[in-house]
């Protein structure tokens, strides 16, 4: 089964690659608020596109996207890491040791769990604050 991710209207592989590149460029420009009218075809065009994105106040959108992506990726990797560690302790030392780790009076484990999750949560909170700030600036203009 083939899933159609972007519109294909050609059979030639080079044309498919160019059409995919053009589609991604259009989506990037549309999502970041860059004006339509030209397609990026080389390194200079990407540099010009980056300058256009960051030069028109869209740098905050880029930071919001990067912080949100970092926070989600961090949490998606950290939570399974913590759960695998608990399962490993259960396998090696038994269920009572897991209960001891999850005790509310085990400040070391709770503190280290919070330190492990903190960068992802902080990035998501910062992204939300930046988004609210960008929206308030947009309303003020």
Backbone as numpy.savetxt, mean C-alpha at the origin, in Angstrom:
# Nx Ny Nz CAx CAy CAz Cx Cy Cz
-9.21 -20.48 -17.93 -10.05 -19.31 -17.93 -9.17 -18.07 -17.93
-9.44 -17.13 -18.81 -8.68 -15.90 -18.91 -9.50 -14.78 -18.31
-8.88 -14.02 -17.41 -9.54 -12.88 -16.80 -9.07 -11.63 -17.53
-9.99 -10.86 -18.03 -9.65 -9.66 -18.79 -9.44 -8.51 -17.81
-8.18 -8.14 -17.59 -7.84 -7.09 -16.65 -7.92 -5.73 -17.31
-7.51 -5.62 -18.54 -7.55 -4.37 -19.28 -8.04 -4.67 -20.69
-8.57 -3.68 -21.39 -9.13 -3.95 -22.71 -8.08 -4.30 -23.74
-8.23 -5.45 -24.38 -7.33 -5.89 -25.44 -8.08 -5.89 -26.76
-7.47 -5.28 -27.78 -8.11 -5.23 -29.09 -7.17 -5.72 -30.17
-6.12 -6.47 -29.84 -5.15 -6.86 -30.85 -4.60 -8.25 -30.56
-3.98 -8.84 -31.56 -3.42 -10.18 -31.45 -1.90 -10.17 -31.28
-1.24 -9.16 -31.78 0.21 -9.08 -31.75 0.70 -8.79 -30.32
1.71 -9.55 -29.86 2.19 -9.40 -28.48 2.76 -8.02 -28.21
3.48 -7.43 -29.18 4.04 -6.09 -28.98 2.93 -5.06 -28.84
1.90 -5.20 -29.64 0.77 -4.27 -29.53 0.03 -4.46 -28.23
-0.08 -5.71 -27.76 -0.72 -5.98 -26.46 0.08 -5.31 -25.36
1.41 -5.46 -25.40 2.24 -4.83 -24.38 2.10 -3.31 -24.41
2.09 -2.72 -25.61 1.94 -1.27 -25.73 0.56 -0.82 -25.25
-0.48 -1.62 -25.59 -1.82 -1.27 -25.15 -1.93 -1.37 -23.63
-1.31 -2.39 -23.04 -1.32 -2.53 -21.59 -0.58 -1.35 -20.96
0.56 -0.97 -21.53 1.34 0.15 -21.02 0.52 1.44 -21.08
-0.16 1.66 -22.20 -0.98 2.86 -22.35 -2.15 2.85 -21.37
-2.76 1.68 -21.16 -3.87 1.57 -20.23 -3.41 1.89 -18.81
-2.26 1.34 -18.40 -1.74 1.59 -17.06 -1.38 3.06 -16.91
-0.78 3.66 -17.94 -0.45 5.08 -17.89 -1.70 5.94 -17.74
-2.76 5.60 -18.47 -4.01 6.35 -18.35 -4.60 6.21 -16.96
-4.57 4.98 -16.42 -5.12 4.77 -15.08 -4.32 5.53 -14.02
-2.99 5.51 -14.16 -2.13 6.24 -13.23 -2.45 7.72 -13.27
-2.56 8.27 -14.47 -2.85 9.69 -14.60 -4.24 10.01 -14.05
-5.21 9.15 -14.33 -6.57 9.39 -13.87 -6.65 9.32 -12.34
-6.01 8.33 -11.74 -6.09 8.14 -10.29 -5.33 9.20 -9.53
-4.27 9.74 -10.12 -3.48 10.75 -9.42 -3.87 12.17 -9.83
-4.85 12.32 -10.67 -5.33 13.62 -11.02 -4.47 14.36 -12.03
-3.68 13.65 -12.81 -2.82 14.29 -13.81 -3.64 14.47 -15.07
-3.46 15.61 -15.74 -4.26 15.89 -16.92 -3.95 14.90 -18.04
-4.98 14.58 -18.81 -4.85 13.66 -19.93 -4.20 14.37 -21.10
-3.79 13.64 -22.11 -3.32 14.28 -23.32 -2.00 13.75 -23.83
-1.22 13.08 -23.00 0.03 12.53 -23.50 0.28 11.19 -22.81
1.00 10.30 -23.48 1.33 9.01 -22.89 2.82 8.96 -22.67
3.23 8.36 -21.57 4.65 8.23 -21.26 5.22 7.07 -22.07
6.37 7.32 -22.73 6.96 6.27 -23.55 8.40 5.98 -23.18
9.03 6.79 -22.36 10.42 6.55 -22.03 10.74 7.07 -20.64
12.02 6.97 -20.25 12.44 7.40 -18.92 12.21 8.89 -18.73
12.45 9.69 -19.78 12.25 11.13 -19.66 10.77 11.45 -19.43
9.91 10.70 -20.10 8.48 10.92 -19.92 8.03 10.54 -18.51
8.61 9.45 -17.97 8.27 9.08 -16.60 8.75 10.15 -15.62
9.94 10.69 -15.87 10.44 11.75 -15.01 9.55 12.99 -15.11
9.14 13.33 -16.33 8.23 14.47 -16.51 6.89 14.20 -15.84
6.39 12.96 -15.95 5.14 12.60 -15.30 5.27 12.72 -13.78
6.40 12.25 -13.24 6.63 12.35 -11.79 6.69 13.81 -11.36
7.37 14.66 -12.14 7.44 16.08 -11.80 6.06 16.72 -11.88
5.26 16.30 -12.85 3.91 16.83 -12.99 3.04 16.40 -11.82
3.19 15.15 -11.39 2.40 14.64 -10.26 2.78 15.36 -8.99
4.08 15.48 -8.72 4.52 16.08 -7.47 4.46 17.59 -7.50
4.46 18.19 -8.67 4.48 19.64 -8.75 3.13 20.30 -8.59
2.06 19.57 -8.72 0.73 20.16 -8.66 0.02 19.87 -7.34
0.75 19.61 -6.28 0.12 19.34 -5.00 -0.34 17.91 -4.84
0.02 17.06 -5.77 -0.38 15.66 -5.68 0.61 14.82 -4.90
1.67 15.45 -4.41 2.65 14.70 -3.63 2.00 14.11 -2.39
1.04 14.83 -1.82 0.36 14.31 -0.64 -0.40 13.03 -0.98
-1.00 12.95 -2.19 -1.69 11.73 -2.62 -0.71 10.56 -2.72
0.49 10.85 -3.20 1.50 9.80 -3.31 1.90 9.32 -1.93
2.12 10.25 -0.99 2.48 9.86 0.38 1.36 9.07 1.04
0.13 9.50 0.83 -1.00 8.78 1.41 -1.04 7.35 0.88
-0.86 7.20 -0.44 -0.86 5.86 -1.04 0.28 5.02 -0.49
1.50 5.59 -0.42 2.65 4.83 0.06 2.50 4.44 1.52
2.04 5.37 2.36 1.85 5.05 3.77 0.77 3.99 3.97
-0.31 4.11 3.23 -1.39 3.12 3.35 -0.91 1.75 2.88
-0.19 1.71 1.78 0.33 0.44 1.28 1.32 -0.17 2.27
2.23 0.66 2.81 3.19 0.16 3.78 2.49 -0.39 5.01
1.49 0.35 5.52 0.78 -0.10 6.72 0.06 -1.41 6.51
-0.59 -1.54 5.36 -1.32 -2.78 5.08 -0.35 -3.94 4.92
0.72 -3.73 4.17 1.70 -4.81 3.96 2.33 -5.20 5.29
2.68 -4.21 6.11 3.30 -4.51 7.41 2.37 -5.36 8.26
1.10 -4.99 8.34 0.17 -5.74 9.17 -0.12 -7.12 8.59
-0.19 -7.20 7.26 -0.43 -8.50 6.63 0.73 -9.45 6.89
1.94 -8.93 7.02 3.08 -9.78 7.32 3.28 -10.00 8.82
2.99 -9.00 9.64 3.26 -9.09 11.08 2.26 -9.99 11.80
0.99 -9.89 11.46 -0.02 -10.69 12.16 0.21 -12.19 11.95
0.42 -12.67 10.72 0.72 -14.10 10.58 2.02 -14.50 11.29
3.01 -13.59 11.30 4.26 -13.88 12.01 3.98 -14.13 13.50
3.15 -13.29 14.09 2.82 -13.45 15.51 2.03 -14.73 15.74
1.05 -15.00 14.86 0.25 -16.22 15.02 1.09 -17.48 14.83
2.02 -17.46 13.87 2.91 -18.61 13.67 3.79 -18.80 14.90
4.24 -17.71 15.51 5.05 -17.81 16.72 4.25 -18.46 17.85
2.97 -18.09 18.00 2.14 -18.71 19.03 1.93 -20.20 18.76
1.68 -20.55 17.49 1.53 -21.97 17.16 2.82 -22.74 17.40
3.96 -22.13 17.11 5.24 -22.79 17.35 5.46 -23.03 18.84
5.12 -22.02 19.67 5.24 -22.19 21.13 4.29 -23.29 21.59
3.11 -23.34 21.04 2.15 -24.39 21.41 2.72 -25.76 21.06
3.32 -25.88 19.87 3.88 -27.16 19.43 5.07 -27.57 20.29
5.94 -26.62 20.61 7.18 -26.95 21.32 6.99 -27.04 22.84
6.17 -26.15 23.42 6.11 -26.07 24.89 4.73 -26.32 25.46
3.72 -26.47 24.60 2.39 -26.81 25.08 1.45 -25.62 25.18
0.17 -25.95 25.35 -0.88 -24.95 25.36 -0.80 -24.04 26.58
-0.33 -24.56 27.71 -0.24 -23.74 28.92 0.76 -22.60 28.74
1.82 -22.82 27.98 2.79 -21.75 27.72 2.16 -20.67 26.84
1.30 -21.07 25.89 0.59 -20.08 25.06 -0.34 -19.26 25.94
-1.05 -19.92 26.86 -1.91 -19.18 27.79 -1.09 -18.23 28.65
0.10 -18.65 29.04 0.98 -17.78 29.82 1.42 -16.57 28.98
1.71 -16.81 27.69 2.09 -15.69 26.81 0.94 -14.71 26.62
-0.27 -15.21 26.51 -1.43 -14.36 26.25 -2.05 -13.78 27.52
-1.46 -14.06 28.67 -1.95 -13.52 29.93 -1.84 -11.99 29.91
-2.85 -11.30 30.42 -2.79 -9.82 30.45 -1.70 -9.30 31.39
-1.15 -10.18 32.24 -0.09 -9.76 33.15 1.30 -10.02 32.59
1.37 -10.58 31.39 2.65 -10.79 30.72 2.95 -9.53 29.90
3.52 -8.54 30.57 3.76 -7.24 29.94 4.80 -7.30 28.84
5.79 -8.19 28.98 6.83 -8.30 27.95 6.24 -8.74 26.61
5.42 -9.76 26.63 4.82 -10.25 25.39 3.87 -9.22 24.79
3.04 -8.61 25.62 2.10 -7.60 25.11 2.87 -6.40 24.54
3.93 -5.99 25.22 4.74 -4.87 24.75 5.42 -5.17 23.43
6.00 -6.37 23.32 6.68 -6.73 22.08 5.68 -6.91 20.92
4.49 -7.40 21.23 3.46 -7.51 20.19 3.06 -6.12 19.71
2.90 -5.18 20.64 2.57 -3.81 20.25 3.69 -3.16 19.44
4.93 -3.41 19.83 6.08 -2.86 19.09 6.12 -3.46 17.68
5.76 -4.72 17.55 5.75 -5.37 16.24 4.67 -4.79 15.34
3.51 -4.50 15.89 2.40 -4.00 15.09 2.41 -2.47 14.92
3.17 -1.77 15.75 3.14 -0.30 15.77 3.47 0.37 14.44
4.50 -0.04 13.69 4.78 0.67 12.43 3.63 0.63 11.44
2.97 -0.51 11.32 1.84 -0.62 10.40 0.67 0.23 10.84
0.34 0.17 12.13 -0.78 0.95 12.64 -0.47 2.44 12.54
0.76 2.84 12.87 1.15 4.25 12.79 1.08 4.75 11.35
1.51 3.95 10.39 1.45 4.35 8.98 0.01 4.54 8.53
-0.89 3.65 8.95 -2.30 3.79 8.58 -2.93 5.03 9.22
-2.59 5.30 10.48 -3.11 6.48 11.16 -2.60 7.75 10.49
-1.31 7.77 10.15 -0.73 8.94 9.48 -1.34 9.14 8.10
-1.58 8.06 7.38 -2.23 8.17 6.06 -3.64 8.75 6.20
-4.36 8.32 7.22 -5.71 8.85 7.43 -5.67 10.33 7.77
-4.72 10.74 8.62 -4.60 12.16 8.97 -4.22 12.99 7.75
-3.30 12.49 6.93 -2.92 13.21 5.72 -4.10 13.31 4.75
-4.89 12.24 4.63 -6.05 12.28 3.76 -7.06 13.32 4.23
-7.29 13.37 5.56 -8.21 14.37 6.10 -7.68 15.78 5.87
-6.37 15.96 6.02 -5.75 17.27 5.80 -5.88 17.67 4.32
-5.64 16.73 3.42 -5.76 17.02 1.99 -7.20 17.37 1.64
-8.17 16.67 2.22 -9.57 16.97 1.94 -9.96 18.34 2.48
-9.45 18.68 3.67 -9.78 20.00 4.21 -9.13 21.12 3.40
-7.92 20.89 2.90 -7.28 21.88 2.03 -8.03 22.02 0.72
-8.54 20.90 0.20 -9.28 20.92 -1.05 -10.58 21.69 -0.88
-11.26 21.52 0.28 -12.49 22.25 0.54 -12.21 23.74 0.72
-11.05 24.09 1.30 -10.70 25.48 1.54 -10.41 26.22 0.23
-9.90 25.48 -0.77 -9.57 26.11 -2.07 -10.75 26.30 -2.90
